[in-house]
Amino acid sequence: MARSDSMTRRDVLLASAALAASATAATASSAGEHDAHATTGKYSEAKAFKKHAALVATANECLATGQACISHCFETFVAGDTMMAECAFAVEQMLKACDAFAYLAAYDSPHLPAMARVCVSVCEDCERECRKHEDHQAECKACADACAALIRDAKKLSG
């Protein structure tokens, strides 16, 4: 086998070393740029989430209590009781609406006021259904109370 027709072990090692050196140089360059941003203050302050942090927390409370409520509804279905079917339907819609609302609030989206109106309407339906069961279902009461809080706060955005 002629040496000129194939790579030798030495050629492979040299090429690998050159590639590693190139990658190291690129990483060092990026790290230097990062350090420059940190010392020159070129990073911007995170403002979008901070603007609506309390609203995101309220929406997340709706999500947490709604998940407990829907879980309880499914338990009753398994037991053969469908009395809470309308509640489950309303809660399921609330979960989807509040999830979208929380995301838009976290990003201070220009669509937030429109979504706030939708969320208020969906949460009003959920609260109404959950209130029907609140005297004997703690999960429904917690969900209804969380919806009421979100309705109050979201109405400030939706006008």
Order of alpha helices (4+ residues) and beta strands (2+ residues): alpha-alpha-alpha-alpha-alpha-alpha
